[in-house]
């Protein structure tokens, strides 16, 4: 399984901000959509990522006041990235090594999406369920599952 | 594999706060340790009420 398999299922909704966006507005977008990360774009170039980690750090540092702060001053400027052909196993390793909860997907300098810890966990569960269905169908002892696998 | 297999490897470090903890202090703990959640405990000894306080609540 590769990154593009996850992105295909996930859809292409992608939330971005510019480095000049007020941090307070960025937090509103994250809260409204219940998302843990925003991609920071300058023109069509990826310049960073803002995750709840950076927001929590900013809240801690500025005693809860985000007024006057821009995304640029708190974003992670050097996020690990992957591309459409990266294997999910490799993504898991990258996330664990860097303690990264979100990886931007970049292909030929184009931003294609974001892969989250949640997406990876979900894909693992789905892959296991699929394998179980196929194995049960192979054993041919679960008539209802045999039917499901055939559909 | 069960939960205890993971906890054995992960170790027993657990970050807790009380419901009366100032939110600013809780945020500091989360920031200092780069963690996404804190367990909120009321009274030690046995679990009377337990809540997870995660980044979604901030």
Backbone of each chain as ProteinMPNN parsed JSONL, in Angstrom:
{"seq_chain_A": "XXXXXXXXXXXXXXXXXXXXXXXXXXXXXXXXXXXXXXXXXXXXXXXXXXXXXXXXXXXXXXXXXXXXXXXXXXXXXXXXXXXXXXXXXXXXXXXXXXXXXXXXXXXXXXXXXXXXXXXXXXXXXXXXXXXXXXXXXXXXXXXXXXXXXXX", "coords_chain_A": {"N_chain_A": [[0.836, -1.207, 0.0], [0.428, 2.217, -0.798], [1.091, 5.802, -0.47], [-0.615, 7.144, -2.285], [-2.819, 5.487, -2.398], [-4.094, 5.911, 0.014], [-4.677, 8.662, -0.11], [-6.436, 8.699, -2.263], [-8.762, 7.522, -1.297], [-9.313, 9.19, 0.813], [-9.917, 11.635, -0.243], [-9.701, 14.996, -1.575], [-9.84, 17.279, -0.056], [-8.288, 20.014, 1.358], [-6.689, 21.93, 3.742], [-5.316, 25.073, 3.777], [-3.097, 27.75, 4.724], [-1.637, 31.069, 4.574], [1.71, 32.299, 5.284], [1.35, 34.744, 6.441], [-1.084, 34.733, 7.629], [-3.139, 35.446, 10.438], [-2.402, 33.941, 13.522], [-4.49, 33.4, 15.236], [-6.7, 33.237, 13.474], [-6.015, 30.975, 12.046], [-6.165, 29.039, 14.05], [-8.905, 29.099, 14.485], [-9.857, 27.998, 12.057], [-8.813, 25.405, 12.292], [-10.194, 24.553, 14.546], [-12.913, 24.804, 13.756], [-13.095, 22.881, 11.738], [-12.248, 20.64, 12.969], [-9.555, 19.729, 12.702], [-6.11, 18.743, 12.829], [-3.966, 19.912, 11.665], [-2.535, 22.423, 9.512], [-1.576, 23.283, 6.243], [1.05, 25.382, 5.271], [1.248, 27.704, 2.792], [3.078, 29.557, 0.392], [2.341, 31.371, -2.229], [2.54, 28.944, -4.69], [4.128, 27.332, -3.255], [5.196, 25.076, -0.765], [5.744, 26.089, 2.468], [5.724, 25.444, 5.098], [4.326, 23.784, 8.042], [1.529, 23.882, 10.193], [0.728, 22.587, 13.181], [-1.266, 21.166, 15.893], [0.654, 20.904, 17.78], [2.501, 23.043, 17.436], [0.717, 25.099, 17.964], [0.009, 24.652, 20.638], [2.515, 25.03, 21.783], [2.845, 27.747, 21.222], [0.727, 28.831, 22.683], [1.57, 28.178, 25.237], [3.914, 29.651, 25.445], [3.134, 32.302, 25.047], [1.397, 32.813, 27.051], [-1.285, 32.16, 26.565], [-2.247, 34.145, 24.931], [-2.835, 34.891, 21.664], [-2.957, 37.023, 20.042], [-1.81, 39.18, 17.478], [0.167, 37.495, 16.637], [1.636, 35.845, 13.847], [1.188, 33.119, 11.538], [3.645, 32.419, 10.438], [5.588, 32.845, 12.418], [5.412, 30.754, 14.182], [5.173, 28.336, 12.868], [6.191, 25.006, 11.757], [9.003, 24.924, 9.924], [10.398, 23.063, 8.53], [9.094, 20.51, 7.713], [8.941, 16.908, 7.634], [8.452, 15.317, 4.526], [6.475, 13.311, 2.254], [5.995, 11.393, -0.794], [3.689, 10.562, -3.506], [4.286, 7.935, -4.121], [5.425, 6.814, -1.92], [5.803, 4.118, 0.351], [3.403, 2.901, 2.733], [4.409, 1.643, 4.994], [6.896, 2.85, 5.19], [6.09, 5.467, 5.676], [5.008, 5.135, 8.231], [7.328, 4.545, 9.674], [8.741, 6.981, 9.318], [7.042, 8.765, 10.639], [7.222, 7.86, 13.269], [9.967, 8.103, 13.89], [10.42, 10.876, 13.697], [8.551, 11.825, 15.375], [6.322, 12.829, 14.145], [3.081, 13.868, 13.481], [1.728, 14.487, 11.273], [2.181, 14.366, 7.778], [3.052, 16.211, 4.995], [2.164, 15.603, 1.593], [4.073, 15.652, -1.194], [4.451, 15.982, -4.631], [6.499, 16.181, -7.343], [7.058, 18.873, -6.634], [4.502, 19.749, -6.256], [1.82, 20.247, -4.021], [0.035, 17.595, -2.763], [-1.547, 16.612, -0.732], [-2.264, 15.69, 2.733], [-1.009, 13.336, 5.02], [-2.133, 11.778, 7.869], [-1.484, 10.547, 11.223], [-3.799, 9.294, 12.017], [-4.941, 8.611, 9.514], [-3.124, 6.67, 8.672], [-3.398, 4.709, 10.648], [-6.044, 3.987, 10.185], [-5.893, 2.925, 7.622], [-4.397, 0.656, 8.081], [-6.115, -0.886, 9.676], [-8.222, -1.264, 7.857], [-6.915, -2.689, 5.855], [-6.355, -5.038, 7.225], [-8.956, -5.97, 7.798], [-9.85, -6.485, 5.215], [-8.097, -8.503, 4.442], [-8.856, -10.48, 6.274], [-11.494, -10.987, 5.414], [-10.987, -12.025, 2.891], [-9.5, -14.305, 3.572], [-11.381, -15.792, 5.035], [-13.236, -16.241, 3.07], [-11.712, -17.837, 1.465], [-11.36, -20.079, 3.041], [-13.933, -20.902, 3.035], [-15.988, -21.252, 4.905], [-17.615, -19.488, 5.988], [-20.427, -18.553, 4.995], [-21.845, -16.09, 4.628], [-19.794, -14.252, 4.56], [-18.338, -15.101, 2.413], [-20.006, -14.399, 0.409], [-19.898, -11.648, 0.704], [-17.251, -11.098, 0.019], [-17.298, -11.783, -2.597], [-18.73, -9.786, -3.729]], "CA_chain_A": [[0.0, 0.0, 0.0], [1.21, 3.449, -0.928], [0.438, 7.052, -0.07], [-1.725, 7.538, -3.171], [-4.001, 4.679, -2.073], [-4.783, 6.577, 1.13], [-5.218, 9.954, -0.561], [-7.554, 8.476, -3.173], [-9.946, 7.258, -0.477], [-9.524, 10.299, 1.733], [-10.42, 12.817, -0.934], [-8.653, 15.992, -1.777], [-10.039, 18.501, 0.729], [-6.998, 20.353, 1.943], [-6.775, 23.251, 4.353], [-4.033, 25.779, 3.734], [-3.047, 29.162, 5.108], [-0.385, 31.706, 4.174], [2.515, 32.607, 6.472], [0.899, 36.019, 7.026], [-2.361, 34.546, 8.318], [-3.092, 35.597, 11.892], [-2.444, 32.628, 14.184], [-5.839, 33.248, 15.785], [-7.593, 32.77, 12.399], [-5.621, 29.602, 11.736], [-6.716, 28.201, 15.12], [-10.342, 29.019, 14.21], [-10.058, 27.036, 10.966], [-8.547, 24.072, 12.844], [-11.276, 24.231, 15.471], [-14.17, 24.65, 13.002], [-13.096, 21.658, 10.936], [-11.705, 19.567, 13.788], [-8.343, 19.199, 12.08], [-4.928, 18.93, 13.65], [-2.85, 20.541, 10.951], [-2.771, 23.272, 8.34], [-0.394, 23.435, 5.414], [1.333, 26.791, 5.032], [1.664, 27.873, 1.401], [3.407, 30.892, -0.091], [2.125, 31.118, -3.652], [2.268, 27.505, -4.798], [5.24, 26.66, -2.605], [4.994, 24.676, 0.616], [6.785, 26.702, 3.297], [5.692, 24.948, 6.473], [3.1, 23.146, 8.511], [1.109, 24.315, 11.518], [-0.065, 21.529, 13.818], [-1.646, 21.556, 17.255], [1.883, 20.97, 18.575], [2.993, 24.42, 17.395], [-0.278, 25.961, 18.609], [0.16, 24.469, 22.084], [3.771, 25.699, 22.158], [2.608, 29.194, 21.183], [-0.144, 29.148, 23.825], [2.378, 28.07, 26.451], [4.918, 30.714, 25.447], [2.558, 33.652, 25.085], [0.404, 32.833, 28.128], [-2.651, 32.046, 26.08], [-2.636, 35.248, 24.046], [-2.298, 34.676, 20.319], [-3.131, 38.257, 19.28], [-0.615, 39.785, 16.891], [1.093, 36.485, 16.112], [1.359, 35.3, 12.524], [1.513, 31.698, 11.385], [5.068, 32.288, 10.121], [6.467, 32.884, 13.585], [5.334, 29.545, 15.005], [5.044, 27.108, 12.063], [7.352, 24.145, 11.529], [9.454, 25.29, 8.576], [11.046, 21.941, 7.848], [8.405, 19.245, 7.994], [9.232, 15.754, 6.791], [7.415, 15.137, 3.514], [6.548, 12.076, 1.483], [5.366, 11.595, -2.098], [2.573, 9.656, -3.798], [4.761, 6.555, -4.267], [6.004, 6.322, -0.666], [5.084, 2.999, 0.963], [2.826, 3.238, 4.036], [5.347, 1.187, 6.021], [7.918, 3.881, 5.298], [5.426, 6.601, 6.328], [4.919, 4.814, 9.661], [8.663, 4.717, 10.249], [9.067, 8.41, 9.335], [6.241, 9.415, 11.68], [7.716, 7.465, 14.586], [11.304, 8.644, 14.09], [10.377, 12.328, 13.841], [7.392, 12.163, 16.207], [5.474, 13.666, 13.288], [1.713, 13.361, 13.415], [1.204, 14.827, 9.949], [3.19, 14.47, 6.722], [2.576, 16.711, 3.708], [2.509, 14.781, 0.433], [4.505, 16.54, -2.27], [4.87, 15.27, -5.832], [7.051, 17.142, -8.294], [6.9, 20.206, -6.048], [3.086, 20.083, -6.097], [1.217, 19.718, -2.797], [-1.044, 16.68, -3.122], [-2.408, 16.323, 0.417], [-1.611, 15.442, 4.017], [-1.272, 12.031, 5.619], [-2.059, 11.895, 9.327], [-1.383, 9.327, 12.022], [-5.136, 8.702, 11.946], [-5.105, 7.99, 8.194], [-2.299, 5.467, 8.611], [-4.036, 3.706, 11.512], [-7.266, 3.562, 9.515], [-5.544, 2.089, 6.474], [-3.943, -0.63, 8.608], [-7.322, -1.622, 10.083], [-8.954, -1.654, 6.65], [-6.148, -3.73, 5.161], [-6.538, -6.27, 7.993], [-10.333, -6.433, 7.579], [-9.929, -7.02, 3.858], [-7.383, -9.772, 4.444], [-9.707, -11.435, 6.989], [-12.61, -11.353, 4.54], [-10.469, -12.883, 1.825], [-9.118, -15.596, 4.153], [-12.601, -16.519, 5.365], [-13.813, -16.681, 1.794], [-10.844, -18.912, 0.989], [-11.681, -21.26, 3.844], [-15.306, -21.219, 2.611], [-16.746, -21.749, 6.046], [-18.461, -18.377, 6.411], [-21.197, -18.289, 3.772], [-22.198, -14.669, 4.429], [-18.58, -13.526, 4.22], [-17.979, -15.503, 1.054], [-20.825, -13.577, -0.459], [-19.408, -10.27, 0.79], [-15.994, -11.005, -0.71], [-17.554, -11.915, -4.025], [-19.328, -8.537, -4.233]], "C_chain_A": [[0.873, 1.261, 0.0], [0.383, 4.672, -0.546], [-0.751, 7.383, -0.976], [-2.99, 6.712, -2.925], [-4.808, 5.324, -0.946], [-5.435, 7.876, 0.65], [-6.427, 9.776, -1.464], [-8.85, 8.294, -2.388], [-10.32, 8.49, 0.346], [-10.161, 11.508, 1.048], [-9.404, 13.928, -0.884], [-8.9, 17.297, -1.02], [-8.768, 18.796, 1.51], [-7.086, 21.767, 2.502], [-5.399, 23.902, 4.377], [-4.192, 27.204, 4.268], [-1.755, 29.748, 4.533], [0.407, 32.021, 5.432], [2.037, 33.871, 7.179], [-0.439, 35.89, 7.75], [-2.176, 34.743, 9.822], [-3.243, 34.216, 12.524], [-3.846, 32.354, 14.726], [-6.822, 32.737, 14.717], [-7.295, 31.324, 12.048], [-6.209, 28.641, 12.773], [-8.219, 28.03, 14.925], [-10.646, 27.99, 13.131], [-9.867, 25.613, 11.491], [-9.685, 23.629, 13.754], [-12.581, 23.953, 14.718], [-14.229, 23.317, 12.269], [-12.546, 20.451, 11.686], [-10.499, 18.905, 13.126], [-7.117, 19.573, 12.904], [-3.788, 19.622, 12.954], [-3.333, 21.419, 9.812], [-1.465, 23.346, 7.565], [-0.196, 24.923, 5.124], [1.936, 26.948, 3.635], [1.982, 29.334, 1.12], [3.373, 30.788, -1.603], [1.793, 29.655, -3.811], [3.39, 26.687, -4.161], [4.891, 26.315, -1.156], [6.109, 25.268, 1.474], [6.743, 26.227, 4.747], [4.404, 24.237, 6.794], [2.813, 23.659, 9.921], [0.251, 23.207, 12.102], [-0.421, 21.972, 15.232], [-0.424, 21.599, 18.156], [2.415, 22.408, 18.619], [2.03, 25.382, 18.088], [-0.146, 25.869, 20.13], [1.438, 25.15, 22.571], [3.576, 27.216, 22.214], [1.752, 29.625, 22.373], [0.655, 29.146, 25.13], [3.314, 29.272, 26.575], [4.297, 32.092, 25.663], [1.429, 33.753, 26.102], [-1.022, 32.915, 27.602], [-3.106, 33.146, 25.135], [-2.009, 35.074, 22.666], [-2.394, 35.939, 19.464], [-1.799, 38.751, 18.736], [0.382, 38.777, 16.362], [0.659, 36.041, 14.723], [1.789, 33.846, 12.482], [3.018, 31.509, 11.192], [5.944, 32.143, 11.365], [6.419, 31.596, 14.415], [5.352, 28.246, 14.203], [6.336, 26.288, 12.052], [7.795, 24.341, 10.086], [10.059, 24.126, 7.813], [10.348, 20.631, 8.164], [8.947, 18.135, 7.104], [8.124, 15.66, 5.753], [7.557, 13.761, 2.872], [5.967, 12.367, 0.098], [4.353, 10.494, -2.357], [3.01, 8.194, -3.821], [5.364, 5.995, -2.982], [5.148, 5.193, -0.092], [4.576, 3.403, 2.349], [3.738, 2.78, 5.177], [6.438, 2.219, 6.278], [7.345, 5.121, 6.003], [5.347, 6.369, 7.841], [6.261, 5.022, 10.336], [9.015, 6.194, 10.379], [8.325, 9.11, 10.473], [6.786, 9.102, 13.07], [9.071, 8.096, 14.877], [11.238, 10.128, 14.43], [9.283, 12.774, 14.81], [6.437, 13.079, 15.444], [4.089, 13.063, 13.193], [1.095, 13.615, 12.054], [2.348, 14.949, 8.95], [2.549, 15.062, 5.472], [3.028, 15.767, 2.586], [2.833, 15.718, -0.726], [4.973, 15.698, -3.443], [5.279, 16.281, -6.893], [6.723, 18.574, -7.886], [5.449, 20.645, -5.89], [2.564, 19.472, -4.804], [0.0, 18.862, -3.152], [-2.009, 16.399, -1.963], [-1.603, 16.179, 1.692], [-1.975, 14.039, 4.479], [-1.116, 12.179, 7.128], [-1.865, 10.519, 9.959], [-2.694, 8.553, 11.934], [-5.339, 7.976, 10.614], [-4.346, 6.673, 8.106], [-2.93, 4.352, 9.441], [-5.264, 3.125, 10.818], [-6.937, 2.606, 8.367], [-5.082, 0.708, 6.929], [-5.135, -1.494, 8.992], [-8.078, -2.122, 8.86], [-8.247, -2.779, 5.901], [-6.327, -5.07, 5.868], [-7.932, -6.85, 7.783], [-10.47, -7.094, 6.212], [-9.278, -8.398, 3.79], [-8.215, -10.852, 5.141], [-10.853, -11.92, 6.117], [-12.146, -12.325, 3.469], [-10.118, -14.269, 2.365], [-10.342, -16.44, 4.469], [-13.251, -17.051, 4.088], [-13.032, -17.869, 1.251], [-11.156, -20.207, 1.723], [-13.081, -21.785, 3.495], [-16.119, -21.849, 3.741], [-17.685, -20.675, 6.58], [-19.288, -17.923, 5.205], [-21.467, -16.797, 3.554], [-20.975, -13.861, 4.029], [-18.101, -13.871, 2.811], [-18.729, -14.62, 0.059], [-20.296, -12.143, -0.496], [-18.144, -10.096, -0.057], [-16.221, -11.056, -2.214], [-18.095, -10.612, -4.612], [-18.263, -7.487, -4.559]], "O_chain_A": [[1.889, 1.351, 0.688], [-0.827, 4.599, -0.333], [-1.783, 7.85, -0.493], [-4.098, 7.17, -3.205], [-6.039, 5.29, -0.948], [-6.593, 8.154, 0.962], [-7.343, 10.598, -1.445], [-9.896, 8.831, -2.754], [-11.498, 8.786, 0.544], [-10.857, 12.3, 1.683], [-8.369, 13.813, -0.227], [-8.254, 18.307, -1.298], [-8.244, 17.943, 2.226], [-7.51, 22.69, 1.807], [-4.444, 23.352, 4.925], [-5.283, 27.773, 4.259], [-0.888, 29.012, 4.062], [-0.148, 32.014, 6.531], [2.285, 34.053, 8.371], [-0.88, 36.83, 8.41], [-1.199, 34.277, 10.408], [-4.095, 33.424, 12.121], [-4.329, 31.222, 14.682], [-7.677, 31.902, 15.014], [-8.206, 30.539, 11.784], [-6.691, 27.564, 12.425], [-8.758, 26.95, 15.167], [-11.579, 27.199, 13.266], [-10.656, 24.72, 11.18], [-10.089, 22.466, 13.733], [-13.273, 22.978, 15.011], [-15.288, 22.694, 12.188], [-12.396, 19.371, 11.115], [-10.432, 17.681, 13.008], [-7.101, 20.596, 13.589], [-2.755, 19.896, 13.565], [-4.392, 21.19, 9.229], [-0.387, 23.458, 8.148], [-1.141, 25.633, 4.78], [2.995, 26.396, 3.337], [1.26, 30.234, 1.548], [4.265, 30.19, -2.205], [0.878, 29.152, -3.159], [3.581, 25.513, -4.48], [4.362, 27.145, -0.417], [7.286, 24.989, 1.241], [7.624, 26.566, 5.537], [3.514, 24.099, 5.955], [3.721, 23.845, 10.731], [-0.828, 22.916, 11.587], [0.049, 23.004, 15.712], [-0.45, 22.261, 19.194], [2.738, 22.929, 19.687], [2.452, 26.352, 18.718], [-0.183, 26.885, 20.824], [1.452, 25.77, 23.634], [4.069, 27.885, 23.123], [2.015, 30.654, 22.995], [0.451, 29.987, 26.005], [3.486, 29.835, 27.656], [4.853, 32.936, 26.365], [0.602, 34.662, 26.033], [-1.854, 33.65, 28.134], [-4.213, 33.094, 24.598], [-0.786, 35.106, 22.526], [-1.971, 35.944, 18.308], [-0.787, 38.743, 19.437], [1.351, 39.156, 15.703], [-0.531, 35.882, 14.453], [2.626, 33.397, 13.265], [3.6, 30.559, 11.714], [6.926, 31.401, 11.357], [7.288, 31.371, 15.257], [5.525, 27.17, 14.775], [7.423, 26.809, 12.304], [7.083, 23.983, 9.147], [10.216, 24.189, 6.593], [10.923, 19.747, 8.8], [9.36, 18.378, 5.97], [6.962, 15.903, 6.077], [8.613, 13.132, 2.936], [5.496, 13.477, -0.151], [4.175, 9.598, -1.531], [2.197, 7.304, -3.569], [5.771, 4.833, -2.946], [3.921, 5.295, -0.052], [5.24, 4.159, 3.058], [3.83, 3.449, 6.207], [6.853, 2.438, 7.416], [8.021, 5.746, 6.82], [5.586, 7.282, 8.631], [6.341, 5.595, 11.423], [9.523, 6.625, 11.414], [8.896, 9.938, 11.183], [6.811, 9.969, 13.943], [9.305, 8.575, 15.986], [11.921, 10.589, 15.344], [9.108, 13.971, 15.039], [5.828, 13.982, 16.017], [3.936, 11.887, 12.863], [0.064, 13.035, 11.714], [3.371, 15.567, 9.247], [1.601, 14.487, 4.937], [4.125, 15.21, 2.628], [1.98, 16.479, -1.182], [5.799, 14.801, -3.275], [4.486, 17.136, -7.288], [6.195, 19.366, -8.666], [5.178, 21.762, -5.449], [2.834, 18.306, -4.517], [-0.949, 19.347, -3.767], [-3.151, 15.998, -2.186], [-0.415, 16.502, 1.735], [-3.121, 13.61, 4.342], [-0.085, 12.65, 7.606], [-2.054, 9.483, 9.322], [-2.704, 7.33, 11.796], [-5.85, 6.856, 10.588], [-4.838, 5.692, 7.549], [-2.994, 3.202, 9.008], [-5.495, 1.916, 10.858], [-7.621, 1.602, 8.169], [-5.337, -0.291, 6.257], [-5.175, -2.684, 8.679], [-8.524, -3.269, 8.827], [-8.883, -3.698, 5.384], [-6.437, -6.111, 5.22], [-8.089, -8.059, 7.612], [-11.121, -8.129, 6.071], [-9.808, -9.328, 3.182], [-8.28, -11.99, 4.677], [-11.153, -13.113, 6.08], [-12.816, -13.315, 3.174], [-10.392, -15.281, 1.721], [-10.36, -17.644, 4.215], [-13.75, -18.176, 4.05], [-13.6, -18.786, 0.659], [-11.211, -21.282, 1.127], [-13.363, -22.974, 3.649], [-16.831, -22.835, 3.551], [-18.456, -20.918, 7.508], [-18.887, -17.012, 4.481], [-21.336, -16.295, 2.438], [-21.079, -12.905, 3.26], [-17.531, -13.032, 2.112], [-18.194, -14.167, -0.953], [-20.243, -11.506, -1.548], [-17.98, -9.094, -0.754], [-15.472, -10.475, -2.999], [-17.955, -10.347, -5.806], [-18.596, -6.384, -4.993]]}, "seq_chain_B": "XXXXXXXXXXXXXXXXXXXXXXXXXXXXXXXXXXXXXXXXXXXXXXXXXXXXXXXXXX", "coords_chain_B": {"N_chain_B": [[-1.963, -9.329, 20.274], [-2.072, -7.2, 23.083], [-3.307, -4.424, 25.106], [-1.682, -4.319, 27.4], [0.748, -5.262, 26.473], [1.676, -3.175, 24.924], [1.822, -1.065, 26.797], [3.78, -2.075, 28.485], [6.111, -1.838, 26.992], [6.072, 0.869, 26.486], [6.355, 2.102, 28.916], [5.634, 3.634, 32.138], [5.115, 6.295, 32.402], [2.913, 8.869, 33.04], [0.87, 11.565, 32.432], [-0.935, 13.647, 34.458], [-3.599, 15.866, 35.449], [-5.544, 17.939, 37.688], [-9.103, 18.693, 37.822], [-9.17, 21.292, 38.672], [-6.844, 22.477, 37.896], [-5.098, 25.206, 36.459], [-5.812, 26.171, 33.154], [-3.774, 27.267, 31.639], [-1.463, 26.242, 32.888], [-1.793, 23.534, 32.367], [-1.56, 23.553, 29.605], [1.113, 24.301, 29.435], [2.398, 22.008, 30.47], [1.708, 20.159, 28.487], [2.998, 21.317, 26.322], [5.715, 21.342, 27.166], [6.294, 18.605, 27.302], [5.627, 17.691, 24.845], [3.124, 16.391, 24.329], [-0.123, 15.131, 23.432], [-2.317, 14.85, 24.982], [-3.848, 14.99, 28.257], [-4.5, 13.267, 31.249], [-7.306, 13.716, 33.293], [-7.668, 13.753, 36.666], [-9.657, 13.177, 39.517], [-9.31, 13.147, 42.822], [-7.052, 10.979, 44.363], [-5.991, 7.515, 44.446], [-8.408, 5.886, 43.982], [-10.243, 5.625, 40.94], [-12.408, 8.087, 40.535], [-13.593, 9.937, 38.901], [-12.802, 10.14, 35.545], [-11.193, 11.642, 32.897], [-10.345, 12.441, 29.581], [-8.255, 14.883, 28.446], [-7.797, 16.409, 25.64], [-6.087, 17.623, 22.642], [-8.207, 18.47, 21.164], [-9.929, 19.732, 22.855], [-8.883, 22.166, 23.416]], "CA_chain_B": [[-1.345, -8.234, 21.038], [-3.034, -6.51, 23.947], [-2.887, -3.129, 25.631], [-0.566, -4.427, 28.353], [1.998, -5.435, 25.723], [2.121, -1.843, 24.506], [2.193, -0.286, 27.983], [5.031, -2.6, 29.023], [7.194, -1.259, 26.201], [5.98, 2.32, 26.513], [6.696, 2.614, 30.234], [4.447, 4.0, 32.905], [4.987, 7.739, 32.557], [1.545, 9.276, 32.754], [0.701, 12.951, 32.845], [-2.297, 13.92, 34.922], [-3.9, 17.141, 36.097], [-6.848, 17.891, 38.357], [-10.04, 19.59, 37.141], [-8.965, 22.665, 39.134], [-5.606, 22.999, 37.333], [-5.254, 26.315, 35.516], [-5.645, 25.709, 31.78], [-2.451, 27.702, 31.186], [-0.468, 25.29, 33.406], [-1.971, 22.285, 31.63], [-0.975, 23.779, 28.284], [2.571, 24.283, 29.63], [2.805, 20.599, 30.612], [1.583, 19.537, 27.17], [4.039, 21.882, 25.465], [7.032, 20.904, 27.644], [6.519, 17.186, 27.053], [5.156, 17.381, 23.494], [2.078, 15.375, 24.391], [-1.383, 15.606, 22.881], [-3.43, 14.663, 25.913], [-3.597, 14.87, 29.694], [-5.596, 12.61, 31.969], [-7.789, 14.563, 34.386], [-8.018, 12.879, 37.792], [-10.238, 13.795, 40.69], [-9.006, 12.303, 43.98], [-6.126, 9.898, 44.117], [-6.314, 6.252, 45.099], [-9.237, 5.147, 43.042], [-10.707, 6.525, 39.894], [-13.771, 8.528, 40.784], [-13.992, 10.378, 37.568], [-11.617, 10.19, 34.705], [-11.491, 12.337, 31.663], [-9.175, 12.745, 28.774], [-8.239, 16.258, 28.005], [-6.924, 16.292, 24.466], [-5.919, 18.884, 21.905], [-9.487, 18.899, 20.605], [-10.678, 20.576, 23.785], [-8.247, 23.486, 23.609]], "C_chain_B": [[-2.413, -7.509, 21.845], [-2.435, -5.211, 24.461], [-1.684, -3.275, 26.563], [0.775, -4.663, 27.662], [2.577, -4.082, 25.299], [2.593, -1.043, 25.712], [3.507, -0.754, 28.574], [6.219, -1.966, 28.304], [7.257, 0.252, 26.384], [6.454, 2.898, 27.842], [5.482, 3.224, 30.875], [4.318, 5.499, 33.122], [3.598, 8.183, 32.132], [1.374, 10.701, 33.272], [-0.749, 13.205, 33.227], [-2.396, 15.342, 35.471], [-5.201, 16.946, 36.875], [-7.793, 18.822, 37.596], [-9.822, 21.05, 37.515], [-7.668, 23.271, 38.593], [-5.91, 24.155, 36.376], [-4.967, 25.797, 34.113], [-4.25, 26.067, 31.262], [-1.362, 26.738, 31.674], [-0.565, 23.972, 32.662], [-1.344, 22.391, 30.252], [0.55, 23.735, 28.362], [3.087, 22.841, 29.721], [2.777, 19.912, 29.238], [2.686, 20.006, 26.237], [5.415, 21.347, 25.855], [7.322, 19.456, 27.267], [6.072, 16.738, 25.668], [4.143, 16.231, 23.508], [0.745, 15.973, 23.964], [-2.552, 15.441, 23.822], [-2.951, 14.621, 27.358], [-4.788, 14.141, 30.306], [-6.007, 13.508, 33.136], [-8.328, 13.664, 35.499], [-8.605, 13.705, 38.929], [-10.07, 12.781, 41.819], [-8.12, 11.129, 43.592], [-6.6, 8.613, 44.767], [-7.207, 5.411, 44.219], [-9.849, 6.141, 42.06], [-12.181, 6.858, 40.121], [-14.347, 9.06, 39.483], [-12.722, 10.51, 36.756], [-12.017, 10.768, 33.358], [-10.231, 12.494, 30.861], [-9.318, 14.14, 28.238], [-7.276, 16.297, 26.835], [-6.876, 17.609, 23.715], [-7.248, 19.375, 21.347], [-10.235, 19.845, 21.55], [-10.087, 21.969, 23.918], [-8.923, 24.543, 22.737]], "O_chain_B": [[-3.51, -7.241, 21.355], [-1.25, -4.929, 24.286], [-0.768, -2.453, 26.525], [1.822, -4.305, 28.202], [3.79, -3.873, 25.313], [3.648, -0.41, 25.661], [4.274, 0.051, 29.104], [7.212, -1.602, 28.934], [8.336, 0.843, 26.431], [6.901, 4.043, 27.899], [4.425, 3.328, 30.254], [3.504, 5.937, 33.934], [3.159, 7.913, 31.014], [1.701, 10.995, 34.422], [-1.665, 13.004, 32.43], [-1.404, 15.933, 35.898], [-5.872, 15.923, 36.739], [-7.339, 19.652, 36.81], [-10.23, 21.949, 36.78], [-7.412, 24.456, 38.807], [-6.852, 24.091, 35.586], [-3.996, 25.07, 33.902], [-3.622, 25.288, 30.546], [-0.425, 26.451, 30.928], [0.454, 23.353, 32.355], [-0.687, 21.464, 29.778], [1.205, 23.198, 27.469], [4.101, 22.504, 29.111], [3.701, 19.182, 28.878], [3.242, 19.225, 25.465], [6.195, 20.946, 24.991], [8.46, 19.111, 26.949], [6.128, 15.551, 25.346], [4.291, 15.239, 22.794], [0.513, 17.173, 24.116], [-3.668, 15.849, 23.501], [-1.808, 14.265, 27.643], [-5.936, 14.372, 29.926], [-5.157, 14.002, 33.876], [-9.294, 12.923, 35.316], [-8.113, 14.784, 39.256], [-10.629, 11.686, 41.768], [-8.393, 10.397, 42.641], [-7.534, 8.639, 45.569], [-6.807, 4.341, 43.76], [-9.95, 7.336, 42.334], [-13.067, 6.026, 39.925], [-15.432, 8.678, 39.044], [-11.69, 10.951, 37.262], [-13.044, 10.415, 32.778], [-9.151, 12.664, 31.426], [-10.338, 14.525, 27.666], [-6.062, 16.224, 27.027], [-7.529, 18.583, 24.091], [-7.404, 20.567, 21.083], [-11.06, 20.651, 21.118], [-10.726, 22.861, 24.475], [-8.528, 25.709, 22.763]]}, "name": "protein", "num_of_chains": 2, "seq": "XXXXXXXXXXXXXXXXXXXXXXXXXXXXXXXXXXXXXXXXXXXXXXXXXXXXXXXXXXXXXXXXXXXXXXXXXXXXXXXXXXXXXXXXXXXXXXXXXXXXXXXXXXXXXXXXXXXXXXXXXXXXXXXXXXXXXXXXXXXXXXXXXXXXXXXXXXXXXXXXXXXXXXXXXXXXXXXXXXXXXXXXXXXXXXXXXXXXXXXXXXXXXXXXX"}
